[in-house]
Amino acid sequence: MKSVLTAVLIGGCLGLFAGASDVSAQAAGNYPEKAIRLITPFPPGGGTDAVARIVGDKLAILLGQPVVVENRGGAGGSLGTEQAARAAPDGYTLVLGSSATHAVNPSLYSNLSYDPVADFVAISPVAMTPLLLMVNAAVPAKNVAELIALSKTRDQSNSLTYASAGTGSAQHLGGELFKSMTGAKLLHVPYKGAGPAMVDLLAGHVDMAFDTMPSALSQLKSPKLRVLGVSSPARNPELPDVPTISETVPGYELVTWYGLFAPAGTPPAVVATLNDAVKRALDSSDVQQKFKTAGLEPTWSSSADFGALLEREIPKWRKVIEQSGAKID
């Protein structure tokens, strides 16, 4: 009797699994049937926006539906990310998150309006990029060592200023980590995105900035800028003559990532469809070339592996925030 009951239970479970599989397959087969909204939680002109538009254009071709990039900047990316978290979990609202929105903000903000793990399904990482340390050409420092020394000659009323895409952004934490490791005296000036920060850096309203390569590369030929270092552990092949910051400050390393997320509860079949589309997009030669030109490294993984990465990243960035004292109440 026990073996018969077991067989019945197993058969019933297999039937349920088969039914669920059929439903998932049907959902995947029908998706997408309309335009997809891709929220970019930072203003136009920055690294997140650049990645969203490159990937969004390719996904639209692969999925056969428009992918509409919608910039919703504010509060270090929290406002747009919260909107995505509260959207219907049907695969038609996605967010291009980053290490800032999903790994940094949980430790940065005391009352964050979303949970980066519980409120989202991680679809796939998309790209990784280091930061560039740049100064306005009027700043006399020609290298990282000279910049550190120069900062220490200034008093508080005349501190070197560094721009960022906002409090808690990778650009901000890159500067705070630099300060903590070198003793450099720098004053943080937050902006509402990397684009506005770059405008003021070029104009000389701020002395320096840490910025992601996608938003900075288009300006590097400007005579108004000087690049002193890159935050990756090795020199970037697109800028082989630019030293790593770690060549002067041993152990300094900061790489930011971008990834695609959907609201929690999004059907697994839809997540699988999107994950596959991201992989095909990143495998395409045109996207690879655009990423290379922008200083981005294509990065793909399974949904499960991306979720595991996120859970490792949160405590790592918590340590950086604690060291920098950058927490926002």
Summary of the structure (lengths in Angstrom):
residues: 329
radius of gyration: 22.1
end to end distance: 63.1
largest distance: 87.3
contacts: 1164
relative contact order: 0.19
helix: 48%
strand: 21%
